[in-house]
Amino acid sequence: MTQPASVSTVREPAHPAPAVELQGIVRRFGVGAHRVVAVGGVDLRIERGEVVALLGPNGAGKTTTIDVLLGLADPDEGQAQVLGTRPQRAVASGRLAAVLQTGGLLADLTVRETVAVIAGLHGATGRIAEVMGRADLGPIARRRVGRCSGGEKQRVKFALALLPDPDVLVLDEPTAGMDVTARRRFWDAMRADADAGRTIVFATHYLEEAEQFARRTVVMNHGVVVADGATAQLRASLGGRTVSATVPGGRAEVAALVAELRADAGVADVEVDADRVTVRTAASDLLAGRLLARGATDLEITAPTLESAFTSLTKDPA
C-alpha cells in the first residue's frame, strides 16, 4: 500500500475520556441448558493513541467483545463507551470505524464505485483518492468486487473504514486472505496511522503481527481477559529461556534427568519427547552447561516469544 501524500495529522484529545472503555461486559447466547456465556465480565480501558492486539483461541470471546465495542451487540450486563459516548453514536459520527471478517460487499460494483458510494454517505468524496492509495486499490479500481480475491476484498473494506477519518479503528482479522506482500503493506499503512495518533485495536491469529506491531497485548480465553500488558513484558512474563537438547543414555537416564530438573527451583517447566528434553529456566547458561556435561547433543536455547506466552496463558488446565 502506497504512502498517502498527506498523512493524518496528530490528533489532540477533545476531552479526557479514553478511546475505549468496557466495564463488566457480559454477553450470553442460547437458553436453558444450552445457554453459553461468550463473554464473562470483561473490563478493558484503552487510551487514545494506543495500539492494542486482542488475542485468544477460537471461542475465546474476541469477536463478541468486538461486536459489543462496535455497538453491533448490546451486552447483557455492563457498559461500553467509545470516546466517552455510546458505540453506536461514535460510529454514526464517523469517529469509530472497523474492518470486519463478516459483512458483504456488492459484487456487481467496481472497487472504485464501491468506495465512491460509501464516500458519498460519509460526505467524504474528497478522500476517495487518498484512501484508495492507502489501501493500494489503484491497480484493481475498475475490477468488479465479485471478481476480487479474499485479500483484495479486505483491502476494499480497509479503504471504506478510512473514509470518515476515524479516531478509533477496530480490525478483526484484517489481513485474512492477504499474501505476504499485501500484509506487509497493510501494516506499513497502519503504522503510519498509529504514529499520527489514531487508536487501533486489532484481533488476529497471526501472533507475529501482534509481536511486531502492537505495543500492548490483551489475551482472552473462555470469555475473560487472562493477560493484559505491554507486548514485550508479556513475552518476557514466562521468565527465562527455553533450553532443548537430546540426552544420551536411554529412557532411564532421561527419566533421572527429568526428575532432577523438576526438583530444581530455577526450572519453570519440563517437557519430554523420547530422548529430547525441553526446559524453561531463568538460568539457561547454567543448565546448558549441565546438559553438555552429560553428553547432550543438538542443544538449542531460545528466548521467549509471544507465541509461547500465548500458548501458556491459554493452555487448558485439564
C-alpha positions, 0 to 999 in steps of 0.5 A: 500500500502506497504512502498517502501524500498527506498523512493524518495529522496528530490528533489532540484529545477533545476531552479526557475520556479514553478511546475505549472503555468496557466495564463488566461486559457480559454477553450470553447466547442460547437458553436453558441448558444450552445457554453459553456465556461468550463473554464473562465480565470483561473490563478493558480501558484503552487510551487514545493513541494506543495500539492494542492486539486482542488475542485468544483461541477460537471461542475465546470471546474476541469477536463478541467483545468486538461486536459489543465495542462496535455497538453491533451487540448490546451486552447483557450486563455492563457498559461500553463507551467509545470516546466517552459516548455510546458505540453506536453514536461514535460510529454514526459520527464517523469517529469509530470505524472497523474492518470486519471478517463478516459483512458483504460487499456488492459484487456487481460494483467496481472497487472504485464505485464501491468506495465512491458510494460509501464516500458519498454517505460519509460526505467524504468524496474528497478522500476517495483518492487518498484512501484508495492509495492507502489501501493500494486499490489503484491497480484493481479500481475498475475490477468488479468486487465479485471478481476480487480475491479474499485479500483484495476484498479486505483491502476494499473494506480497509479503504471504506473504514478510512473514509470518515477519518476515524479516531478509533479503528477496530480490525478483526482479522484484517489481513485474512486472505492477504499474501505476504506482500499485501500484509506487509503493506497493510501494516506499513499503512497502519503504522503510519496511522498509529504514529499520527495518533489514531487508536487501533485495536486489532484481533488476529491469529497471526501472533507475529503481527501482534509481536511486531506491531502492537505495543500492548497485548490483551489475551482472552480465553473462555470469555475473560481477559487472562493477560493484559500488558505491554507486548514485550513484558508479556513475552518476557512474563514466562521468565527465562529461556527455553533450553532443548537438547537430546540426552544420551543414555536411554529412557532411564537416564532421561527419566533421572534427568527429568526428575532432577530438573523438576526438583530444581527451583530455577526450572519453570517447566519440563517437557519430554519427547523420547530422548529430547528434553525441553526446559524453561529456566531463568538460568539457561547458561547454567543448565546448558552447561549441565546438559553438555556435561552429560553428553547432550547433543543438538542443544538449542536455547531460545528466548521467549516469544509471544507465541509461547506466552500465548500458548501458556496463558491459554493452555487448558488446565485439564 
